[in-house]
């Protein structure tokens, strides 16, 4: 027997749950598929920005006051172990555990009316025939399909032959270390350059401290050793299990789908390579994809959904592309000393970074500011004595 749906969503993480919740809420007969049963673990720092919080409120009605979240207002920045400054009373950042968070979003999608096919793997995906077969033999047909199945997307592979470019994809390693005491008093920590063309993070939570490194995979053949060193300096004695996962850093697909198949979240490469914003883009793009599906079906033209979705998601994809333009100023070798000095010496620059995370500043405005400031800042850097450009490590 063949089960037919207006919308089938592959992947039940934040992007898929947002798509399924939105689609079902708009009256589409919707199904959501995932190989995992929820709750399940997911490698992620679990940082929810104010930008992301807005999207969670729009789709799921969730607010930062929910017990899922721990709110923090302090952050510390480092590069090469050199302090770049701390900030207090920043725009709120919210921490969550993805195991509970993802299960909650999926539960709300199912409560909205989406049919549950989680814990079931796809055996055959035939986008040209508008159907797929699960490993247990169940066949689903659809008017529209949304691939929200992560960076190693089976849907993207079916469309384009591969889910990502191995020369550009990121990779992350992470552990859940023992909690810091008291967790609420410890600042979040970002270490620019802890991995090549990437960063490290430490997010103190009530029950654990999430510690990880992420960077471009091709530039980090020694990622395991880097993480061991990072943990040794900041959580000595930690023996927690190391988890690893690809990250689509700055790989936003120019065409997020094909025909009546759309891609959302990590499957579409929607991860900011500077801030690491992923959950917010996932929820937002999942919602936009489902809305485009509903609009196209209302017109009786399922294939029109891709054009609608490309237009509505253009700001997200443009933001990722612009972040890629700025990324060399932070992570490339020659500009690193300049960035370290500029970031440490300018509270305004650090505030811009936080406003970017909060959704109060967008990349076009940030790029304009950087372009205006850059010549003068480079001139000042060039005039400094060479000895003054060397990093000063704490205590030495």
Protein Blocks (a to p, Z undefined) as FASTA:
>chain_A
ZZddfbdcehjbfklmmmmmmmmmnopacddddfbdcddddddehiacfklmmmmmmmno
pafkbmkbccdfbdcddeehiaebdcehiacdddddfklmmmmmmmmmmmnopacfehia
cfbdcfknopacdfkopacddfbdcdfebjklmklmmmnopabdfklmccdddddddddd
dfklpccdddehkaghiaddddddfkbccddddddfklmmmlmmmmmmmmmmmmghiacd
cddddddehiacfbgcehjaccehjlnopacfklopaklmmmmmmmmmmmmmmmmmmnop
aklmmmmmmmmmmmmmmmmmmmmmmmmmmmmmklmmmmmmmmmmmmklmmmmmmmmnopa
cfklmmmmmmmmmmmmmmmmmmpcfklmpccdehZZ
